[in-house]
């Protein structure tokens, strides 16, 4: 079973990106990039952002489902 949640990545330039985080099969996937579960969500989202050239300064708690 997998669970998916949306987080907000707050960027240094004042922008905000919504990022989908899924936990499945003992791993965490941030928009498809795989991270071990022992890596905290904020660190995984920041690493994902760095790989795309984003300067992530903080990560918000999960967004409520619509």
PDBQT receptor file of N, H, CA, C and O in Angstrom, charges set to zero:
ATOM      1  N   UNK A   1       0.833  -1.172   0.000  1.00  0.00    +0.000 N 
ATOM      2  CA  UNK A   1       0.000   0.000   0.000  1.00  0.00    +0.000 C 
ATOM      3  C   UNK A   1       0.884   1.243   0.000  1.00  0.00    +0.000 C 
ATOM      4  O   UNK A   1       1.928   1.259   0.652  1.00  0.00    +0.000 OA
ATOM      5  N   UNK A   2       0.481   2.271  -0.716  1.00  0.00    +0.000 N 
ATOM      6  H   UNK A   2      -0.366   2.258  -1.246  1.00  0.00    +0.000 HD
ATOM      7  CA  UNK A   2       1.250   3.505  -0.745  1.00  0.00    +0.000 C 
ATOM      8  C   UNK A   2       0.397   4.664  -0.235  1.00  0.00    +0.000 C 
ATOM      9  O   UNK A   2      -0.832   4.637  -0.314  1.00  0.00    +0.000 OA
ATOM     10  N   UNK A   3       1.074   5.672   0.286  1.00  0.00    +0.000 N 
ATOM     11  H   UNK A   3       2.072   5.693   0.350  1.00  0.00    +0.000 HD
ATOM     12  CA  UNK A   3       0.395   6.895   0.693  1.00  0.00    +0.000 C 
ATOM     13  C   UNK A   3       1.066   8.057  -0.023  1.00  0.00    +0.000 C 
ATOM     14  O   UNK A   3       2.286   8.075  -0.184  1.00  0.00    +0.000 OA
ATOM     15  N   UNK A   4       0.269   9.019  -0.450  1.00  0.00    +0.000 N 
ATOM     16  H   UNK A   4      -0.722   9.003  -0.319  1.00  0.00    +0.000 HD
ATOM     17  CA  UNK A   4       0.787  10.186  -1.154  1.00  0.00    +0.000 C 
ATOM     18  C   UNK A   4       0.294  11.447  -0.463  1.00  0.00    +0.000 C 
ATOM     19  O   UNK A   4      -0.882  11.560  -0.116  1.00  0.00    +0.000 OA
ATOM     20  N   UNK A   5       1.210  12.400  -0.266  1.00  0.00    +0.000 N 
ATOM     21  H   UNK A   5       2.165  12.308  -0.548  1.00  0.00    +0.000 HD
ATOM     22  CA  UNK A   5       0.858  13.678   0.331  1.00  0.00    +0.000 C 
ATOM     23  C   UNK A   5       1.543  14.794  -0.445  1.00  0.00    +0.000 C 
ATOM     24  O   UNK A   5       2.607  14.597  -1.032  1.00  0.00    +0.000 OA
ATOM     25  N   UNK A   6       0.921  15.961  -0.441  1.00  0.00    +0.000 N 
ATOM     26  H   UNK A   6       0.057  16.121   0.036  1.00  0.00    +0.000 HD
ATOM     27  CA  UNK A   6       1.512  17.142  -1.068  1.00  0.00    +0.000 C 
ATOM     28  C   UNK A   6       2.143  18.017   0.002  1.00  0.00    +0.000 C 
ATOM     29  O   UNK A   6       1.542  18.267   1.047  1.00  0.00    +0.000 OA
ATOM     30  N   UNK A   7       3.358  18.482  -0.264  1.00  0.00    +0.000 N 
ATOM     31  H   UNK A   7       3.846  18.279  -1.113  1.00  0.00    +0.000 HD
ATOM     32  CA  UNK A   7       4.067  19.401   0.613  1.00  0.00    +0.000 C 
ATOM     33  C   UNK A   7       4.355  20.677  -0.168  1.00  0.00    +0.000 C 
ATOM     34  O   UNK A   7       4.348  20.673  -1.399  1.00  0.00    +0.000 OA
ATOM     35  N   UNK A   8       4.608  21.767   0.551  1.00  0.00    +0.000 N 
ATOM     36  H   UNK A   8       4.614  21.770   1.551  1.00  0.00    +0.000 HD
ATOM     37  CA  UNK A   8       5.033  23.020  -0.081  1.00  0.00    +0.000 C 
ATOM     38  C   UNK A   8       6.524  23.196   0.174  1.00  0.00    +0.000 C 
ATOM     39  O   UNK A   8       6.983  23.135   1.314  1.00  0.00    +0.000 OA
ATOM     40  N   UNK A   9       7.270  23.415  -0.901  1.00  0.00    +0.000 N 
ATOM     41  H   UNK A   9       6.897  23.465  -1.827  1.00  0.00    +0.000 HD
ATOM     42  CA  UNK A   9       8.689  23.744  -0.797  1.00  0.00    +0.000 C 
ATOM     43  C   UNK A   9       8.798  25.259  -0.962  1.00  0.00    +0.000 C 
ATOM     44  O   UNK A   9       8.477  25.797  -2.022  1.00  0.00    +0.000 OA
ATOM     45  N   UNK A  10       9.249  25.942   0.086  1.00  0.00    +0.000 N 
ATOM     46  H   UNK A  10       9.509  25.505   0.947  1.00  0.00    +0.000 HD
ATOM     47  CA  UNK A  10       9.401  27.397   0.053  1.00  0.00    +0.000 C 
ATOM     48  C   UNK A  10      10.805  27.712  -0.436  1.00  0.00    +0.000 C 
ATOM     49  O   UNK A  10      11.787  27.201   0.101  1.00  0.00    +0.000 OA
ATOM     50  N   UNK A  11      10.896  28.551  -1.452  1.00  0.00    +0.000 N 
ATOM     51  H   UNK A  11      10.098  28.967  -1.889  1.00  0.00    +0.000 HD
ATOM     52  CA  UNK A  11      12.164  28.832  -2.115  1.00  0.00    +0.000 C 
ATOM     53  C   UNK A  11      12.761  30.161  -1.661  1.00  0.00    +0.000 C 
ATOM     54  O   UNK A  11      12.050  31.044  -1.182  1.00  0.00    +0.000 OA
ATOM     55  N   UNK A  12      14.086  30.290  -1.821  1.00  0.00    +0.000 N 
ATOM     56  H   UNK A  12      14.664  29.573  -2.210  1.00  0.00    +0.000 HD
ATOM     57  CA  UNK A  12      14.798  31.496  -1.404  1.00  0.00    +0.000 C 
ATOM     58  C   UNK A  12      14.310  32.738  -2.144  1.00  0.00    +0.000 C 
ATOM     59  O   UNK A  12      14.382  33.844  -1.607  1.00  0.00    +0.000 OA
ATOM     60  N   UNK A  13      13.817  32.570  -3.367  1.00  0.00    +0.000 N 
ATOM     61  H   UNK A  13      13.759  31.672  -3.803  1.00  0.00    +0.000 HD
ATOM     62  CA  UNK A  13      13.352  33.728  -4.145  1.00  0.00    +0.000 C 
ATOM     63  C   UNK A  13      11.919  34.125  -3.790  1.00  0.00    +0.000 C 
ATOM     64  O   UNK A  13      11.342  35.005  -4.429  1.00  0.00    +0.000 OA
ATOM     65  N   UNK A  14      11.347  33.482  -2.778  1.00  0.00    +0.000 N 
ATOM     66  H   UNK A  14      11.816  32.767  -2.259  1.00  0.00    +0.000 HD
ATOM     67  CA  UNK A  14       9.987  33.793  -2.348  1.00  0.00    +0.000 C 
ATOM     68  C   UNK A  14       8.922  32.923  -2.996  1.00  0.00    +0.000 C 
ATOM     69  O   UNK A  14       7.753  32.990  -2.617  1.00  0.00    +0.000 OA
ATOM     70  N   UNK A  15       9.308  32.118  -3.959  1.00  0.00    +0.000 N 
ATOM     71  H   UNK A  15      10.258  32.064  -4.267  1.00  0.00    +0.000 HD
ATOM     72  CA  UNK A  15       8.364  31.227  -4.635  1.00  0.00    +0.000 C 
ATOM     73  C   UNK A  15       8.014  30.020  -3.785  1.00  0.00    +0.000 C 
ATOM     74  O   UNK A  15       8.676  29.721  -2.792  1.00  0.00    +0.000 OA
ATOM     75  N   UNK A  16       6.970  29.344  -4.194  1.00  0.00    +0.000 N 
ATOM     76  H   UNK A  16       6.433  29.588  -5.001  1.00  0.00    +0.000 HD
ATOM     77  CA  UNK A  16       6.525  28.125  -3.512  1.00  0.00    +0.000 C 
ATOM     78  C   UNK A  16       6.240  27.075  -4.578  1.00  0.00    +0.000 C 
ATOM     79  O   UNK A  16       5.584  27.366  -5.578  1.00  0.00    +0.000 OA
ATOM     80  N   UNK A  17       6.723  25.871  -4.371  1.00  0.00    +0.000 N 
ATOM     81  H   UNK A  17       7.256  25.634  -3.558  1.00  0.00    +0.000 HD
ATOM     82  CA  UNK A  17       6.450  24.742  -5.267  1.00  0.00    +0.000 C 
ATOM     83  C   UNK A  17       5.708  23.671  -4.481  1.00  0.00    +0.000 C 
ATOM     84  O   UNK A  17       6.069  23.343  -3.350  1.00  0.00    +0.000 OA
ATOM     85  N   UNK A  18       4.660  23.131  -5.107  1.00  0.00    +0.000 N 
ATOM     86  H   UNK A  18       4.367  23.397  -6.025  1.00  0.00    +0.000 HD
ATOM     87  CA  UNK A  18       3.981  21.969  -4.506  1.00  0.00    +0.000 C 
ATOM     88  C   UNK A  18       4.718  20.725  -4.953  1.00  0.00    +0.000 C 
ATOM     89  O   UNK A  18       5.027  20.562  -6.133  1.00  0.00    +0.000 OA
ATOM     90  N   UNK A  19       4.997  19.849  -3.999  1.00  0.00    +0.000 N 
ATOM     91  H   UNK A  19       4.745  19.982  -3.041  1.00  0.00    +0.000 HD
ATOM     92  CA  UNK A  19       5.778  18.648  -4.276  1.00  0.00    +0.000 C 
ATOM     93  C   UNK A  19       5.010  17.436  -3.759  1.00  0.00    +0.000 C 
ATOM     94  O   UNK A  19       4.574  17.412  -2.608  1.00  0.00    +0.000 OA
ATOM     95  N   UNK A  20       4.848  16.432  -4.616  1.00  0.00    +0.000 N 
ATOM     96  H   UNK A  20       5.202  16.451  -5.551  1.00  0.00    +0.000 HD
ATOM     97  CA  UNK A  20       4.146  15.205  -4.258  1.00  0.00    +0.000 C 
ATOM     98  C   UNK A  20       5.147  14.206  -3.665  1.00  0.00    +0.000 C 
ATOM     99  O   UNK A  20       6.165  13.893  -4.282  1.00  0.00    +0.000 OA
ATOM    100  N   UNK A  21       4.839  13.709  -2.453  1.00  0.00    +0.000 N 
ATOM    101  H   UNK A  21       4.012  13.964  -1.952  1.00  0.00    +0.000 HD
ATOM    102  CA  UNK A  21       5.691  12.743  -1.766  1.00  0.00    +0.000 C 
ATOM    103  C   UNK A  21       4.881  11.472  -1.540  1.00  0.00    +0.000 C 
ATOM    104  O   UNK A  21       3.790  11.505  -0.971  1.00  0.00    +0.000 OA
ATOM    105  N   UNK A  22       5.436  10.349  -1.999  1.00  0.00    +0.000 N 
ATOM    106  H   UNK A  22       6.323  10.322  -2.462  1.00  0.00    +0.000 HD
ATOM    107  CA  UNK A  22       4.750   9.057  -1.888  1.00  0.00    +0.000 C 
ATOM    108  C   UNK A  22       5.644   8.091  -1.120  1.00  0.00    +0.000 C 
ATOM    109  O   UNK A  22       6.851   8.028  -1.353  1.00  0.00    +0.000 OA
ATOM    110  N   UNK A  23       5.045   7.344  -0.208  1.00  0.00    +0.000 N 
ATOM    111  H   UNK A  23       4.064   7.395  -0.019  1.00  0.00    +0.000 HD
ATOM    112  CA  UNK A  23       5.759   6.297   0.524  1.00  0.00    +0.000 C 
ATOM    113  C   UNK A  23       5.218   4.962   0.045  1.00  0.00    +0.000 C 
ATOM    114  O   UNK A  23       4.017   4.697   0.105  1.00  0.00    +0.000 OA
ATOM    115  N   UNK A  24       6.132   4.131  -0.432  1.00  0.00    +0.000 N 
ATOM    116  H   UNK A  24       7.107   4.346  -0.481  1.00  0.00    +0.000 HD
ATOM    117  CA  UNK A  24       5.728   2.833  -0.977  1.00  0.00    +0.000 C 
ATOM    118  C   UNK A  24       6.902   1.865  -0.912  1.00  0.00    +0.000 C 
ATOM    119  O   UNK A  24       8.031   2.213  -1.255  1.00  0.00    +0.000 OA
ATOM    120  N   UNK A  25       6.621   0.658  -0.471  1.00  0.00    +0.000 N 
ATOM    121  H   UNK A  25       5.704   0.374  -0.192  1.00  0.00    +0.000 HD
ATOM    122  CA  UNK A  25       7.623  -0.412  -0.503  1.00  0.00    +0.000 C 
ATOM    123  C   UNK A  25       8.921  -0.108   0.221  1.00  0.00    +0.000 C 
ATOM    124  O   UNK A  25       9.992  -0.480  -0.259  1.00  0.00    +0.000 OA
ATOM    125  N   UNK A  26       8.854   0.559   1.365  1.00  0.00    +0.000 N 
ATOM    126  H   UNK A  26       7.984   0.862   1.755  1.00  0.00    +0.000 HD
ATOM    127  CA  UNK A  26      10.058   0.825   2.134  1.00  0.00    +0.000 C 
ATOM    128  C   UNK A  26      10.890   1.980   1.619  1.00  0.00    +0.000 C 
ATOM    129  O   UNK A  26      12.043   2.135   2.022  1.00  0.00    +0.000 OA
ATOM    130  N   UNK A  27      10.333   2.796   0.736  1.00  0.00    +0.000 N 
ATOM    131  H   UNK A  27       9.396   2.671   0.409  1.00  0.00    +0.000 HD
ATOM    132  CA  UNK A  27      11.064   3.956   0.205  1.00  0.00    +0.000 C 
ATOM    133  C   UNK A  27      10.130   5.158   0.117  1.00  0.00    +0.000 C 
ATOM    134  O   UNK A  27       8.906   5.025   0.103  1.00  0.00    +0.000 OA
ATOM    135  N   UNK A  28      10.742   6.322   0.059  1.00  0.00    +0.000 N 
ATOM    136  H   UNK A  28      11.737   6.429   0.070  1.00  0.00    +0.000 HD
ATOM    137  CA  UNK A  28      10.005   7.576  -0.096  1.00  0.00    +0.000 C 
ATOM    138  C   UNK A  28      10.331   8.109  -1.491  1.00  0.00    +0.000 C 
ATOM    139  O   UNK A  28      11.497   8.162  -1.880  1.00  0.00    +0.000 OA
ATOM    140  N   UNK A  29       9.317   8.497  -2.230  1.00  0.00    +0.000 N 
ATOM    141  H   UNK A  29       8.369   8.453  -1.914  1.00  0.00    +0.000 HD
ATOM    142  CA  UNK A  29       9.501   9.028  -3.578  1.00  0.00    +0.000 C 
ATOM    143  C   UNK A  29       9.037  10.478  -3.609  1.00  0.00    +0.000 C 
ATOM    144  O   UNK A  29       7.880  10.773  -3.307  1.00  0.00    +0.000 OA
ATOM    145  N   UNK A  30       9.935  11.374  -3.972  1.00  0.00    +0.000 N 
ATOM    146  H   UNK A  30      10.875  11.134  -4.217  1.00  0.00    +0.000 HD
ATOM    147  CA  UNK A  30       9.617  12.787  -4.105  1.00  0.00    +0.000 C 
ATOM    148  C   UNK A  30       9.571  13.072  -5.609  1.00  0.00    +0.000 C 
ATOM    149  O   UNK A  30      10.605  13.155  -6.271  1.00  0.00    +0.000 OA
ATOM    150  N   UNK A  31       8.355  13.221  -6.130  1.00  0.00    +0.000 N 
ATOM    151  H   UNK A  31       7.514  13.153  -5.592  1.00  0.00    +0.000 HD
ATOM    152  CA  UNK A  31       8.152  13.432  -7.573  1.00  0.00    +0.000 C 
ATOM    153  C   UNK A  31       8.916  12.390  -8.391  1.00  0.00    +0.000 C 
ATOM    154  O   UNK A  31       9.457  12.698  -9.453  1.00  0.00    +0.000 OA
ATOM    155  N   UNK A  32       8.952  11.162  -7.890  1.00  0.00    +0.000 N 
ATOM    156  H   UNK A  32       8.512  10.912  -7.028  1.00  0.00    +0.000 HD
ATOM    157  CA  UNK A  32       9.591  10.067  -8.620  1.00  0.00    +0.000 C 
ATOM    158  C   UNK A  32      11.024   9.774  -8.206  1.00  0.00    +0.000 C 
ATOM    159  O   UNK A  32      11.529   8.690  -8.498  1.00  0.00    +0.000 OA
ATOM    160  N   UNK A  33      11.705  10.715  -7.528  1.00  0.00    +0.000 N 
ATOM    161  H   UNK A  33      11.295  11.596  -7.291  1.00  0.00    +0.000 HD
ATOM    162  CA  UNK A  33      13.065  10.470  -7.050  1.00  0.00    +0.000 C 
ATOM    163  C   UNK A  33      12.997   9.656  -5.765  1.00  0.00    +0.000 C 
ATOM    164  O   UNK A  33      12.252   9.994  -4.846  1.00  0.00    +0.000 OA
ATOM    165  N   UNK A  34      13.787   8.571  -5.707  1.00  0.00    +0.000 N 
ATOM    166  H   UNK A  34      14.393   8.297  -6.454  1.00  0.00    +0.000 HD
ATOM    167  CA  UNK A  34      13.715   7.639  -4.573  1.00  0.00    +0.000 C 
ATOM    168  C   UNK A  34      14.677   8.034  -3.466  1.00  0.00    +0.000 C 
ATOM    169  O   UNK A  34      15.841   8.344  -3.720  1.00  0.00    +0.000 OA
ATOM    170  N   UNK A  35      14.171   8.019  -2.215  1.00  0.00    +0.000 N 
ATOM    171  H   UNK A  35      13.225   7.766  -2.009  1.00  0.00    +0.000 HD
ATOM    172  CA  UNK A  35      14.972   8.291  -1.024  1.00  0.00    +0.000 C 
ATOM    173  C   UNK A  35      14.631   7.236   0.021  1.00  0.00    +0.000 C 
ATOM    174  O   UNK A  35      13.481   6.802   0.097  1.00  0.00    +0.000 OA
ATOM    175  N   UNK A  36      15.613   6.809   0.837  1.00  0.00    +0.000 N 
ATOM    176  H   UNK A  36      16.547   7.162   0.775  1.00  0.00    +0.000 HD
ATOM    177  CA  UNK A  36      15.308   5.862   1.912  1.00  0.00    +0.000 C 
ATOM    178  C   UNK A  36      14.403   6.510   2.957  1.00  0.00    +0.000 C 
ATOM    179  O   UNK A  36      14.402   7.731   3.113  1.00  0.00    +0.000 OA
ATOM    180  N   UNK A  37      13.645   5.699   3.662  1.00  0.00    +0.000 N 
ATOM    181  H   UNK A  37      13.646   4.707   3.535  1.00  0.00    +0.000 HD
ATOM    182  CA  UNK A  37      12.728   6.224   4.675  1.00  0.00    +0.000 C 
ATOM    183  C   UNK A  37      13.447   6.888   5.844  1.00  0.00    +0.000 C 
ATOM    184  O   UNK A  37      12.845   7.692   6.555  1.00  0.00    +0.000 OA
ATOM    185  N   UNK A  38      14.731   6.565   6.058  1.00  0.00    +0.000 N 
ATOM    186  H   UNK A  38      15.220   5.911   5.480  1.00  0.00    +0.000 HD
ATOM    187  CA  UNK A  38      15.434   7.198   7.174  1.00  0.00    +0.000 C 
ATOM    188  C   UNK A  38      15.836   8.641   6.862  1.00  0.00    +0.000 C 
ATOM    189  O   UNK A  38      16.302   9.354   7.750  1.00  0.00    +0.000 OA
ATOM    190  N   UNK A  39      15.663   9.074   5.621  1.00  0.00    +0.000 N 
ATOM    191  H   UNK A  39      15.285   8.495   4.899  1.00  0.00    +0.000 HD
ATOM    192  CA  UNK A  39      15.891  10.481   5.259  1.00  0.00    +0.000 C 
ATOM    193  C   UNK A  39      14.596  11.241   5.548  1.00  0.00    +0.000 C 
ATOM    194  O   UNK A  39      13.551  10.899   4.995  1.00  0.00    +0.000 OA
ATOM    195  N   UNK A  40      14.646  12.271   6.411  1.00  0.00    +0.000 N 
ATOM    196  H   UNK A  40      15.495  12.548   6.861  1.00  0.00    +0.000 HD
ATOM    197  CA  UNK A  40      13.427  13.028   6.720  1.00  0.00    +0.000 C 
ATOM    198  C   UNK A  40      12.817  13.671   5.466  1.00  0.00    +0.000 C 
ATOM    199  O   UNK A  40      13.522  13.984   4.507  1.00  0.00    +0.000 OA
ATOM    200  N   UNK A  41      11.515  13.856   5.498  1.00  0.00    +0.000 N 
ATOM    201  H   UNK A  41      10.942  13.602   6.277  1.00  0.00    +0.000 HD
ATOM    202  CA  UNK A  41      10.792  14.404   4.340  1.00  0.00    +0.000 C 
ATOM    203  C   UNK A  41      11.392  15.743   3.906  1.00  0.00    +0.000 C 
ATOM    204  O   UNK A  41      11.609  15.959   2.714  1.00  0.00    +0.000 OA
ATOM    205  N   UNK A  42      11.662  16.640   4.849  1.00  0.00    +0.000 N 
ATOM    206  H   UNK A  42      11.486  16.464   5.818  1.00  0.00    +0.000 HD
ATOM    207  CA  UNK A  42      12.184  17.959   4.494  1.00  0.00    +0.000 C 
ATOM    208  C   UNK A  42      13.524  17.851   3.765  1.00  0.00    +0.000 C 
ATOM    209  O   UNK A  42      13.769  18.581   2.805  1.00  0.00    +0.000 OA
ATOM    210  N   UNK A  43      14.384  16.949   4.216  1.00  0.00    +0.000 N 
ATOM    211  H   UNK A  43      14.185  16.356   4.996  1.00  0.00    +0.000 HD
ATOM    212  CA  UNK A  43      15.673  16.766   3.552  1.00  0.00    +0.000 C 
ATOM    213  C   UNK A  43      15.492  16.183   2.154  1.00  0.00    +0.000 C 
ATOM    214  O   UNK A  43      16.177  16.591   1.215  1.00  0.00    +0.000 OA
ATOM    215  N   UNK A  44      14.571  15.231   2.015  1.00  0.00    +0.000 N 
ATOM    216  H   UNK A  44      14.015  14.900   2.777  1.00  0.00    +0.000 HD
ATOM    217  CA  UNK A  44      14.320  14.632   0.703  1.00  0.00    +0.000 C 
ATOM    218  C   UNK A  44      13.754  15.663  -0.267  1.00  0.00    +0.000 C 
ATOM    219  O   UNK A  44      14.149  15.706  -1.432  1.00  0.00    +0.000 OA
ATOM    220  N   UNK A  45      12.831  16.492   0.210  1.00  0.00    +0.000 N 
ATOM    221  H   UNK A  45      12.510  16.458   1.156  1.00  0.00    +0.000 HD
ATOM    222  CA  UNK A  45      12.249  17.536  -0.653  1.00  0.00    +0.000 C 
ATOM    223  C   UNK A  45      13.322  18.558  -1.035  1.00  0.00    +0.000 C 
ATOM    224  O   UNK A  45      13.374  18.992  -2.186  1.00  0.00    +0.000 OA
ATOM    225  N   UNK A  46      14.177  18.947  -0.086  1.00  0.00    +0.000 N 
ATOM    226  H   UNK A  46      14.135  18.594   0.849  1.00  0.00    +0.000 HD
ATOM    227  CA  UNK A  46      15.248  19.897  -0.381  1.00  0.00    +0.000 C 
ATOM    228  C   UNK A  46      16.235  19.314  -1.394  1.00  0.00    +0.000 C 
ATOM    229  O   UNK A  46      16.669  20.015  -2.308  1.00  0.00    +0.000 OA
ATOM    230  N   UNK A  47      16.590  18.038  -1.239  1.00  0.00    +0.000 N 
ATOM    231  H   UNK A  47      16.237  17.469  -0.496  1.00  0.00    +0.000 HD
ATOM    232  CA  UNK A  47      17.496  17.394  -2.191  1.00  0.00    +0.000 C 
ATOM    233  C   UNK A  47      16.865  17.324  -3.581  1.00  0.00    +0.000 C 
ATOM    234  O   UNK A  47      17.534  17.562  -4.586  1.00  0.00    +0.000 OA
ATOM    235  N   UNK A  48      15.591  17.002  -3.628  1.00  0.00    +0.000 N 
ATOM    236  H   UNK A  48      15.048  16.810  -2.811  1.00  0.00    +0.000 HD
ATOM    237  CA  UNK A  48      14.868  16.978  -4.903  1.00  0.00    +0.000 C 
ATOM    238  C   UNK A  48      14.918  18.367  -5.545  1.00  0.00    +0.000 C 
ATOM    239  O   UNK A  48      15.178  18.495  -6.741  1.00  0.00    +0.000 OA
ATOM    240  N   UNK A  49      14.668  19.403  -4.743  1.00  0.00    +0.000 N 
ATOM    241  H   UNK A  49      14.456  19.300  -3.771  1.00  0.00    +0.000 HD
ATOM    242  CA  UNK A  49      14.694  20.764  -5.258  1.00  0.00    +0.000 C 
ATOM    243  C   UNK A  49      16.074  21.160  -5.767  1.00  0.00    +0.000 C 
ATOM    244  O   UNK A  49      16.190  21.779  -6.825  1.00  0.00    +0.000 OA
ATOM    245  N   UNK A  50      17.125  20.807  -5.020  1.00  0.00    +0.000 N 
ATOM    246  H   UNK A  50      17.031  20.304  -4.161  1.00  0.00    +0.000 HD
ATOM    247  CA  UNK A  50      18.488  21.126  -5.468  1.00  0.00    +0.000 C 
ATOM    248  C   UNK A  50      18.792  20.481  -6.802  1.00  0.00    +0.000 C 
ATOM    249  O   UNK A  50      19.479  21.069  -7.637  1.00  0.00    +0.000 OA
ATOM    250  N   UNK A  51      18.283  19.267  -7.013  1.00  0.00    +0.000 N 
ATOM    251  H   UNK A  51      17.725  18.789  -6.335  1.00  0.00    +0.000 HD
ATOM    252  CA  UNK A  51      18.547  18.576  -8.286  1.00  0.00    +0.000 C 
ATOM    253  C   UNK A  51      17.857  19.271  -9.455  1.00  0.00    +0.000 C 
ATOM    254  O   UNK A  51      18.159  18.988 -10.614  1.00  0.00    +0.000 OA
ATOM    255  N   UNK A  52      16.935  20.178  -9.152  1.00  0.00    +0.000 N 
ATOM    256  H   UNK A  52      16.690  20.408  -8.210  1.00  0.00    +0.000 HD
ATOM    257  CA  UNK A  52      16.227  20.937 -10.186  1.00  0.00    +0.000 C 
ATOM    258  C   UNK A  52      16.583  22.416 -10.176  1.00  0.00    +0.000 C 
ATOM    259  O   UNK A  52      15.961  23.220 -10.870  1.00  0.00    +0.000 OA
ATOM    260  N   UNK A  53      17.590  22.768  -9.380  1.00  0.00    +0.000 N 
ATOM    261  H   UNK A  53      18.095  22.115  -8.815  1.00  0.00    +0.000 HD
ATOM    262  CA  UNK A  53      18.056  24.146  -9.336  1.00  0.00    +0.000 C 
ATOM    263  C   UNK A  53      17.266  25.058  -8.419  1.00  0.00    +0.000 C 
ATOM    264  O   UNK A  53      17.396  26.279  -8.504  1.00  0.00    +0.000 OA
ATOM    265  N   UNK A  54      16.442  24.485  -7.534  1.00  0.00    +0.000 N 
ATOM    266  H   UNK A  54      16.336  23.493  -7.465  1.00  0.00    +0.000 HD
ATOM    267  CA  UNK A  54      15.672  25.286  -6.584  1.00  0.00    +0.000 C 
ATOM    268  C   UNK A  54      16.500  25.488  -5.322  1.00  0.00    +0.000 C 
ATOM    269  O   UNK A  54      17.238  24.593  -4.910  1.00  0.00    +0.000 OA
ATOM    270  N   UNK A  55      16.380  26.658  -4.710  1.00  0.00    +0.000 N 
ATOM    271  H   UNK A  55      15.781  27.385  -5.044  1.00  0.00    +0.000 HD
ATOM    272  CA  UNK A  55      17.014  26.918  -3.415  1.00  0.00    +0.000 C 
ATOM    273  C   UNK A  55      15.920  26.803  -2.347  1.00  0.00    +0.000 C 
ATOM    274  O   UNK A  55      15.300  27.795  -1.966  1.00  0.00    +0.000 OA
ATOM    275  N   UNK A  56      15.698  25.578  -1.876  1.00  0.00    +0.000 N 
ATOM    276  H   UNK A  56      16.202  24.772  -2.186  1.00  0.00    +0.000 HD
ATOM    277  CA  UNK A  56      14.635  25.318  -0.891  1.00  0.00    +0.000 C 
ATOM    278  C   UNK A  56      15.110  25.777   0.483  1.00  0.00    +0.000 C 
ATOM    279  O   UNK A  56      16.158  25.344   0.962  1.00  0.00    +0.000 OA
ATOM    280  N   UNK A  57      14.329  26.660   1.118  1.00  0.00    +0.000 N 
ATOM    281  H   UNK A  57      13.477  27.011   0.730  1.00  0.00    +0.000 HD
ATOM    282  CA  UNK A  57      14.697  27.145   2.447  1.00  0.00    +0.000 C 
ATOM    283  C   UNK A  57      13.856  26.508   3.548  1.00  0.00    +0.000 C 
ATOM    284  O   UNK A  57      14.291  26.450   4.699  1.00  0.00    +0.000 OA
ATOM    285  N   UNK A  58      12.661  26.029   3.213  1.00  0.00    +0.000 N 
ATOM    286  H   UNK A  58      12.309  26.076   2.278  1.00  0.00    +0.000 HD
ATOM    287  CA  UNK A  58      11.837  25.324   4.202  1.00  0.00    +0.000 C 
ATOM    288  C   UNK A  58      10.784  24.487   3.482  1.00  0.00    +0.000 C 
ATOM    289  O   UNK A  58      10.508  24.670   2.296  1.00  0.00    +0.000 OA
ATOM    290  N   UNK A  59      10.210  23.562   4.248  1.00  0.00    +0.000 N 
ATOM    291  H   UNK A  59      10.434  23.413   5.211  1.00  0.00    +0.000 HD
ATOM    292  CA  UNK A  59       9.176  22.676   3.717  1.00  0.00    +0.000 C 
ATOM    293  C   UNK A  59       8.009  22.693   4.688  1.00  0.00    +0.000 C 
ATOM    294  O   UNK A  59       8.192  22.483   5.887  1.00  0.00    +0.000 OA
ATOM    295  N   UNK A  60       6.799  22.945   4.171  1.00  0.00    +0.000 N 
ATOM    296  H   UNK A  60       6.650  23.116   3.197  1.00  0.00    +0.000 HD
ATOM    297  CA  UNK A  60       5.595  22.976   5.006  1.00  0.00    +0.000 C 
ATOM    298  C   UNK A  60       5.063  21.575   5.230  1.00  0.00    +0.000 C 
ATOM    299  O   UNK A  60       5.359  20.645   4.479  1.00  0.00    +0.000 OA
ATOM    300  N   UNK A  61       4.271  21.449   6.282  1.00  0.00    +0.000 N 
ATOM    301  H   UNK A  61       4.031  22.204   6.892  1.00  0.00    +0.000 HD
ATOM    302  CA  UNK A  61       3.601  20.195   6.579  1.00  0.00    +0.000 C 
ATOM    303  C   UNK A  61       2.673  19.832   5.431  1.00  0.00    +0.000 C 
ATOM    304  O   UNK A  61       2.371  20.680   4.592  1.00  0.00    +0.000 OA
ATOM    305  N   UNK A  62       2.220  18.593   5.380  1.00  0.00    +0.000 N 
ATOM    306  H   UNK A  62       2.466  17.904   6.061  1.00  0.00    +0.000 HD
ATOM    307  CA  UNK A  62       1.381  18.168   4.252  1.00  0.00    +0.000 C 
ATOM    308  C   UNK A  62       0.135  19.047   4.069  1.00  0.00    +0.000 C 
ATOM    309  O   UNK A  62      -0.473  19.501   5.038  1.00  0.00    +0.000 OA
ATOM    310  N   UNK A  63      -0.216  19.267   2.824  1.00  0.00    +0.000 N 
ATOM    311  H   UNK A  63       0.278  18.898   2.037  1.00  0.00    +0.000 HD
ATOM    312  CA  UNK A  63      -1.421  20.006   2.489  1.00  0.00    +0.000 C 
ATOM    313  C   UNK A  63      -2.640  19.126   2.696  1.00  0.00    +0.000 C 
ATOM    314  O   UNK A  63      -2.582  17.918   2.466  1.00  0.00    +0.000 OA
ATOM    315  N   UNK A  64      -3.722  19.708   3.120  1.00  0.00    +0.000 N 
ATOM    316  H   UNK A  64      -3.770  20.689   3.306  1.00  0.00    +0.000 HD
ATOM    317  CA  UNK A  64      -4.972  18.965   3.289  1.00  0.00    +0.000 C 
ATOM    318  C   UNK A  64      -5.516  18.543   1.925  1.00  0.00    +0.000 C 
ATOM    319  O   UNK A  64      -5.426  19.309   0.967  1.00  0.00    +0.000 OA
ATOM    320  N   UNK A  65      -6.071  17.351   1.823  1.00  0.00    +0.000 N 
ATOM    321  H   UNK A  65      -6.144  16.728   2.602  1.00  0.00    +0.000 HD
ATOM    322  CA  UNK A  65      -6.647  16.918   0.548  1.00  0.00    +0.000 C 
ATOM    323  C   UNK A  65      -7.797  17.817   0.144  1.00  0.00    +0.000 C 
ATOM    324  O   UNK A  65      -8.527  18.338   0.988  1.00  0.00    +0.000 OA
ATOM    325  N   UNK A  66      -7.947  17.989  -1.148  1.00  0.00    +0.000 N 
ATOM    326  H   UNK A  66      -7.354  17.565  -1.834  1.00  0.00    +0.000 HD
ATOM    327  CA  UNK A  66      -9.054  18.814  -1.656  1.00  0.00    +0.000 C 
ATOM    328  C   UNK A  66     -10.267  17.971  -1.933  1.00  0.00    +0.000 C 
ATOM    329  O   UNK A  66     -11.295  18.492  -2.365  1.00  0.00    +0.000 OA
TER     330      UNK A  66
